Amino acid sequence: MPVADLTDDDVLLCAVRVVMGVSVRAADQLDDLSPVQLRALSVLRENPRSNLVQLAEAMGVTVSTASRLVDRLIAGGMATRKTSPRTRREVALGLTRSGRTALQRYDGLRLESLRSCLEQVPPETRDALFAALRETVAALPWISESPPPA
């Protein structure tokens, strides 16, 4: 089917597939980190000192699944688990330097791949795309309220 005949939904799904493919290929280039582990690290980067329940909710998984995931991240030197400064009964999760470095590498690989895709687009179209993406980010509070990844 010619691109001109695609519906808006078809175009959205194609765009999602491209971005997901970029993310999966970047994850494959990282040693010993699955896409799910990278997602957990990303959530911890966005929500420093989250507890296990908050991590599970943000990821859409059960607390027991999040707990096993955190155990693997801690064993791999990517995350920490400490007593929360708010209450001694709560545990605060965080990233180690290795966890932050892995996320920076992951982001770098994804950006490199996305930039390569965008080089195929004429500059005026690319400029319009970025303008539309800026408007989208500004309109979505859960995106615009979060700081950009470090």
JOKA-V677481 format. One record per pair of residues at least 24 apart in sequence whose ideal C-beta (glycine too) atoms are under 8 Angstrom apart, sorted by the first residue. I is the first residue (numbers start at 1). J is the second residue. If there is no record, write none. Layout:
I	J
I	J
This chain:
18	117
19	114
22	110
22	113
22	114
22	117
23	110
25	109
25	113
26	106
26	109
26	110
26	113
27	106
29	109
30	102
30	105
30	106
30	109
32	76
33	76
33	78
33	102
33	106
36	69
37	69
37	72
37	73
37	76
37	78
38	102
38	103
38	106
40	66
40	69
40	70
40	73
40	79
41	73
41	78
41	79
41	95
41	99
41	102
41	103
42	103
42	149
44	79
44	93
44	94
44	95
44	99
45	95
45	99
45	100
45	103
45	149
45	150
46	146
46	147
46	149
48	94
48	95
49	84
49	85
49	92
49	93
49	94
50	92
50	93
51	84
51	90
51	91
51	92
51	93
52	91
52	93
55	93
73	99
78	102
100	150
103	149
104	150
107	149
